[in-house]
Amino acid sequence: MEPWRLEKVSKCFNCGKEVSQIIEIFPNQAYITCSNCGAKRYYIIRRIGIENEDIIIKEKNKKHKYDIWSLSKIAVCFNCKKEYVQEILITETKLIVRCKNCGFTRVYQFHILEIK
């Protein structure tokens, strides 16, 4: 799987500026880096499997300290091998990627924070 690179304009938790947050998703880890101050959040894979869409809905309905980000990307699914919408949900503690076609889901857990 080729790494994914996405951007989301949002207020940085560290510098407080409304700037692009660079999201890089790999099969076993993910990073979110502030384009202004370089603060980086690291997420590591915790589990994979077939999940129904409740996993996204339940996470969206939880109370969070920071805004959650809901993104999507059209990409070839690692499991079903079809090009389909991949749902991406990012919170302060989790990053979830789920194929809308087959339900294949990767759940990443927040690991460490690096502040430049």
N, C-alpha and C positions, 0 to 999 in steps of 0.2 A: 504494500500500500504506500502510495506517495503521500508525504506529509501535506496537510492542509494548512493554508494560511488565510486567515480572515481578519477583518478589522471591524471594530465597533467604536464609534465615538461615544464617549461616556466620561463622567467625572472620575478622575483617578482617586483611589482611596488614599494614596500617599501625598501627592502634591496638590490635589484638589482642583486641577485644571480640567476643563472639558476638551479632551484631545483623543486622538485615535489610540485605542488599546489594540495591540497586535496579538492575535490568538493563533498559536501554532499547535496543531493536533497531530500526534504521531500514534502508531498502534499501541504503545505502552506508556506514553506520557504526554503531557500537554503543558504549554507555557502561555502566560498572558503577560505582556510587557507594555508598560506605559511608554508611548513615543516621546513624552516630554522629559520625565525624570528617570526612566529606566528601571523603575521598580518592577520586579518580576515575581509572579506567583507560579509555583510549580505544582502540578497535579500528577499523580501516578495511578496507573490502572489498578482497580480493585476487583472488578469482576466483569465477566462477559457472558452473554447468553441471550436467549430469546425472551423478550419482555413485551407485555402489551402496553398500550399508550398510557395506562394508569401511572406508570413510573414518572412520566413527564408531568401529568396532571397533579399527582400528589406532591411532587417537589415544588411546583408552581404555587400550590395552596398553602405551603408551610410559611411561617413567619420568618423573614430574613432581615438581617441587619442592613444589607445593601440591596440595591435594585438587582433583580435577576435579569439575565440577558437571554432572550429567546431568538435563535438564529436558525438558518437552514442552509444547506448546500446540496446541490445536485451532484452526486458522485456515484461511482460504481461501489456497490455494497461488498464488503469483505466476505459476507456469507452467501447471499443469493446471486452475486455477480451481475446484478442488473443495475443500470444507471437509474437512480431513483432519489427522491428527496430524503436527505439525512437531517433529522431534527437535532439541534444542538441547544442544550440548556446549560447555562453557567450560573452558579451561585458562589457565595464566598467559600463554600465547603465542597462542592461537587461540580463536575463537568460531565454531562451525559450526552452521548451520541447514539441516536436510534434510527434505524432504517424504517421508513414508513411503509415499505413494501413487505418485508419479512419479519420485522420486529427485532432484528439482531441489534443488541445494545452493548455499548461499552460504558462502564461507569468508572470515572476517575475521581479520586479523593484528593483534596488539598493536602499538600505535603509540607512545603516550606515556602518562606518568603525571603526574597533578596532585595534589599534597598541599597541603591548605589549612593 
